């Protein structure tokens, strides 16, 4: 969160003491594959996923860190064919048949031409609302915070509020 942004919805973990972190929800990460990919199962583990050329964000990206951590925990090496920033671009490249990726299930659902495959040993992604500890939200920003909380409560059940 910078001086130009009042608050943001981000993937955890966040370890910056300058920020107030409010956990919102967790969601599954899934493998996304294009039609015709030789992956016909409804679920796989990270070792099977590593057999495919992967399209992932570069190192340092939170989504990439989650995939790398799951691979490390399974003691396997992943084959990253293409690295790109931008979660929407990952899905577009998979749709074009260039490889397999890992996306949050909420993003994967928005693609008509890819199939989602559950990854059995991939922990869920934690999503949080963050704001600067030293920044007082405007009335509009505070209203947006309440809208976000209400949407999360309706979509995922009660949010996990108030961790700092």
Residue pairs with C-beta under 8 A, 6 or more apart in sequence:
1 7
1 8
1 19
1 130
1 131
1 132
1 135
6 131
6 132
6 135
6 137
6 138
6 141
7 129
7 130
7 131
7 137
7 141
7 144
7 145
8 129
8 130
8 131
9 24
9 127
9 128
9 129
9 130
9 148
10 62
10 127
10 128
10 130
11 62
11 63
11 66
11 125
11 126
11 127
11 128
12 21
12 23
12 62
12 125
12 126
12 127
12 128
13 126
14 21
14 128
14 130
17 133
18 132
18 133
18 134
19 130
19 131
19 132
19 133
20 130
20 131
20 132
20 133
20 164
21 128
21 129
21 130
21 163
21 164
22 128
22 129
22 130
22 159
22 160
22 161
22 162
22 163
23 126
23 127
23 128
23 159
23 160
23 161
23 163
24 127
24 128
24 129
24 148
24 149
24 152
24 156
24 159
24 160
25 127
25 152
25 155
25 156
25 157
25 159
25 160
26 124
26 125
26 126
26 127
27 104
27 105
27 106
27 124
27 125
27 127
28 104
28 105
28 118
28 119
28 122
28 124
28 125
29 63
29 66
29 67
29 102
29 103
29 104
29 105
29 119
29 122
29 124
29 125
30 102
30 103
30 104
30 105
30 108
30 116
30 117
30 118
30 119
31 39
31 44
31 49
31 100
31 101
31 102
31 116
31 117
31 118
31 119
32 90
32 91
32 94
32 100
32 101
32 102
32 103
32 108
32 111
32 114
32 115
32 116
32 117
33 39
33 52
33 94
33 100
33 114
33 115
33 117
34 94
34 95
34 96
34 97
34 113
34 114
34 115
35 113
35 114
35 115
36 97
37 52
37 97
37 100
37 115
39 48
39 52
39 100
39 117
41 48
41 117
42 117
42 118
43 117
43 118
43 119
43 120
44 117
44 118
44 119
44 120
45 74
45 119
45 120
45 121
46 67
46 70
46 71
46 74
46 76
46 78
46 119
46 121
46 122
47 74
47 76
49 78
49 100
49 102
49 119
50 71
50 76
50 77
50 78
50 79
51 79
52 79
52 99
52 100
53 79
53 81
53 82
53 98
53 99
53 100
54 67
54 78
54 79
54 80
54 81
54 82
54 99
54 100
54 101
54 102
55 80
55 81
55 82
55 83
55 84
55 90
55 93
55 94
55 98
55 99
55 100
55 101
56 63
56 64
56 67
56 78
56 80
56 82
56 83
56 90
56 101
56 102
57 63
57 64
57 83
57 84
57 85
57 86
57 87
57 90
58 64
58 83
58 84
58 85
59 65
59 68
61 85
63 87
63 102
63 103
63 104
63 125
66 102
66 122
66 123
66 125
67 78
67 102
67 122
68 78
70 119
70 121
70 122
70 123
71 77
71 78
73 121
74 121
81 98
81 99
82 93
82 98
82 99
84 90
84 93
87 103
87 104
87 107
88 107
90 101
90 103
91 101
91 103
91 107
91 108
91 110
91 111
91 114
93 99
93 101
94 100
94 101
94 111
94 114
95 111
95 113
95 114
102 119
102 122
104 125
105 116
108 114
108 116
109 116
129 145
129 148
131 137
137 145
149 159
149 161
152 159
153 159
